[in-house]
Amino acid sequence: MIELVLLAGLAMVVLAVVTFAVALVKVVLWAVLLPLRLLLGVLLLPLLLVKAIVGGLLFAVIAPVMIVALVVAGIAFFAAVLVPLLPFLFVAFLIWLVVRASSRTTAIARQA
């Protein structure tokens, strides 16, 4: 049992050392590559601006078309859902008509 505790402690120490080594390598690489990242950022900034402008123009052109397409798709969806329910709605309407015609309160209200 003591051996298992010692092995678990050793594993925790190894994990801590490996984690520290990876963090140290990450910090060193980040510091070494920082000038390269800054240089690429300055060089690629005009391309990012062109990308943003072209994307905005495409969005301005495509957005109305997509809105119309979404409205048409919504109407088609509701039609596809409601058309199979029409027989049930018709039966419910007939039941409502029969109940309304046989009700005395509505007959009194209609005569007054």
LUMROLO-803335 format. One record per residue (C-alpha): residue in one letter; x, y, z. Coordinates in nm, 3 decimals. Example, Ala and Ser with C-alpha at 12.3 -4.5 7.8 and 13.67 -1.06 7.14 Angstrom:
2
A | 1.230 | -0.450 | 0.780 .
S | 1.367 | -0.106 | 0.714 .
REM end
This chain:
112
M | 0.000 | 0.000 | 0.000 .
I | 0.283 | 0.238 | 0.082 .
E | 0.437 | 0.163 | -0.257 .
L | 0.120 | 0.279 | -0.432 .
V | 0.119 | 0.604 | -0.237 .
L | 0.487 | 0.659 | -0.326 .
L | 0.416 | 0.583 | -0.695 .
A | 0.123 | 0.829 | -0.694 .
G | 0.345 | 1.095 | -0.532 .
L | 0.617 | 1.028 | -0.790 .
A | 0.362 | 1.058 | -1.071 .
M | 0.244 | 1.391 | -0.931 .
V | 0.602 | 1.520 | -0.915 .
V | 0.671 | 1.407 | -1.273 .
L | 0.347 | 1.572 | -1.388 .
A | 0.443 | 1.896 | -1.213 .
V | 0.792 | 1.895 | -1.371 .
V | 0.656 | 1.824 | -1.719 .
T | 0.392 | 2.096 | -1.681 .
F | 0.655 | 2.345 | -1.572 .
A | 0.882 | 2.247 | -1.864 .
V | 0.601 | 2.290 | -2.116 .
A | 0.507 | 2.628 | -1.969 .
L | 0.871 | 2.738 | -1.984 .
V | 0.902 | 2.633 | -2.350 .
K | 0.579 | 2.818 | -2.428 .
V | 0.704 | 3.139 | -2.267 .
V | 1.039 | 3.118 | -2.448 .
L | 0.875 | 3.055 | -2.786 .
W | 0.627 | 3.336 | -2.729 .
A | 0.910 | 3.579 | -2.646 .
V | 1.128 | 3.469 | -2.939 .
L | 0.846 | 3.476 | -3.195 .
L | 0.689 | 3.802 | -3.074 .
P | 0.879 | 4.022 | -3.323 .
L | 0.780 | 3.790 | -3.607 .
R | 0.415 | 3.803 | -3.498 .
L | 0.426 | 4.184 | -3.483 .
L | 0.588 | 4.206 | -3.828 .
L | 0.332 | 3.973 | -3.982 .
G | 0.054 | 4.168 | -3.813 .
V | 0.175 | 4.492 | -3.970 .
L | 0.223 | 4.331 | -4.312 .
L | -0.114 | 4.155 | -4.312 .
L | -0.318 | 4.448 | -4.179 .
P | -0.401 | 4.584 | -4.528 .
L | -0.517 | 4.239 | -4.636 .
L | -0.740 | 4.214 | -4.330 .
L | -0.889 | 4.554 | -4.408 .
V | -0.960 | 4.448 | -4.769 .
K | -1.117 | 4.129 | -4.640 .
A | -1.340 | 4.326 | -4.402 .
I | -1.450 | 4.568 | -4.676 .
V | -1.525 | 4.290 | -4.926 .
G | -1.707 | 4.091 | -4.659 .
G | -1.918 | 4.393 | -4.565 .
L | -2.011 | 4.460 | -4.926 .
L | -2.104 | 4.097 | -4.983 .
F | -2.312 | 4.100 | -4.667 .
A | -2.492 | 4.415 | -4.784 .
V | -2.574 | 4.248 | -5.116 .
I | -2.663 | 3.900 | -4.989 .
A | -2.850 | 3.996 | -4.669 .
P | -3.174 | 4.111 | -4.840 .
V | -3.179 | 3.800 | -5.057 .
M | -3.132 | 3.581 | -4.749 .
I | -3.410 | 3.765 | -4.563 .
V | -3.652 | 3.705 | -4.851 .
A | -3.544 | 3.341 | -4.872 .
L | -3.601 | 3.296 | -4.496 .
V | -3.949 | 3.451 | -4.518 .
V | -4.041 | 3.222 | -4.808 .
A | -3.900 | 2.920 | -4.622 .
G | -4.100 | 3.016 | -4.312 .
I | -4.422 | 3.043 | -4.512 .
A | -4.352 | 2.707 | -4.678 .
F | -4.282 | 2.549 | -4.339 .
F | -4.605 | 2.675 | -4.185 .
A | -4.800 | 2.565 | -4.495 .
A | -4.642 | 2.220 | -4.473 .
V | -4.742 | 2.195 | -4.107 .
L | -5.093 | 2.339 | -4.139 .
V | -5.214 | 2.167 | -4.459 .
P | -5.227 | 1.818 | -4.301 .
L | -5.421 | 1.968 | -4.008 .
L | -5.696 | 2.116 | -4.228 .
P | -5.934 | 1.815 | -4.197 .
F | -5.910 | 1.832 | -3.817 .
L | -5.970 | 2.206 | -3.824 .
F | -6.274 | 2.152 | -4.048 .
V | -6.419 | 1.893 | -3.807 .
A | -6.354 | 2.125 | -3.513 .
F | -6.530 | 2.407 | -3.702 .
L | -6.833 | 2.186 | -3.769 .
I | -6.851 | 2.086 | -3.402 .
W | -6.827 | 2.452 | -3.304 .
L | -7.112 | 2.537 | -3.543 .
V | -7.335 | 2.263 | -3.401 .
V | -7.262 | 2.362 | -3.041 .
R | -7.318 | 2.728 | -3.120 .
A | -7.646 | 2.661 | -3.299 .
S | -7.783 | 2.443 | -3.016 .
S | -7.680 | 2.677 | -2.735 .
R | -7.967 | 2.867 | -2.573 .
T | -7.756 | 3.157 | -2.451 .
T | -7.650 | 3.256 | -2.800 .
A | -8.007 | 3.214 | -2.927 .
I | -8.130 | 3.454 | -2.659 .
A | -7.853 | 3.695 | -2.740 .
R | -7.936 | 3.683 | -3.110 .
Q | -8.306 | 3.759 | -3.053 .
A | -8.247 | 4.058 | -2.834 .
REM end
